[in-house]
Amino acid sequence: MSDDIWQRAEIESPCIKLCSIHPEARICVGCMRSMNEIRDWSRFTPETRRQLMEEELPGRAARLRKRRGGRAAKVQ
């Protein structure tokens, strides 16, 4: 039996099905894409999608996760 019937040509995506828009950054906290990028994703070329996933999204994740909490958030 062949696995060929189970292969699908899906669009490469960073989506992890944890969809929630950050209120200040206005990006999805799951995939780090902007609302416009999510909307236009299926229209992007594979090269554009890969570039975003490799070069743009990791930096966004680092900036978004750099949070200050507790006393450090109060002292400014």
C-alpha positions, 0 to 999 in steps of 0.5 A: 500500500502506498502513502501517496494518497495521504500526501497533500500539497498544503501551503507552508505556514507557521500556524500552530493553531494557537490563534490570539492577537496581542492587543498592543503588538497586533500580531498573533501570539501563536505564529507571530504573523500580522493580521495582514500577513495572515489574510494574505498568506495564501497569495504569497509565493513560497519564497516570500512565506519562507523568508518571513518564517526564517527572517521576520517571525523569529525576531518578532517572537523574541521581542514579544516574549521579552516581558517585564513582570512583577517589581521590574514592570513597576519600576521605570 
